[in-house]
Amino acid sequence: MDPTQLVLTISIAIITIILATIGIYLIKILKEIKITISKTNLILDDTQIITSSIAQPVSTFAEFFSGLRDGVQALSNLFNK
C-alpha cells in the first residue's frame, strides 16, 4: 500500500469516527432539549391554571363591588328625590 493511500485511509477513518461521535452527542443534546421543552410546557400549563384560579375570584369581587356601587347609587337616587 502506498504511503499516500495509507494516510488517506487513516484520515478518512478518523474523520468518520469524529463525525459519528458528533452525531451521537447531537442526538443526546436534542433529547435533552425535548425534555426541557416538555417540562417548560408543563410549567406553562400550571401557570395558566393558577392564573385562571386567581382571575375567577378577582372578577367575582369586581362584580360584587360593581353591584354594590350600583345599589348605593340607586338608594342615593331614591332618597335624594
Secondary structure, DSSP 8 states (H G I E B T S, - for coil): --HHHHHHHHHHHHHHHHHHHHHHHHHHHHHHHHHHHHHHHHHHHHHHHHHHHHHHHHHHHHHHHHHHHHHHHHHHHHHH-
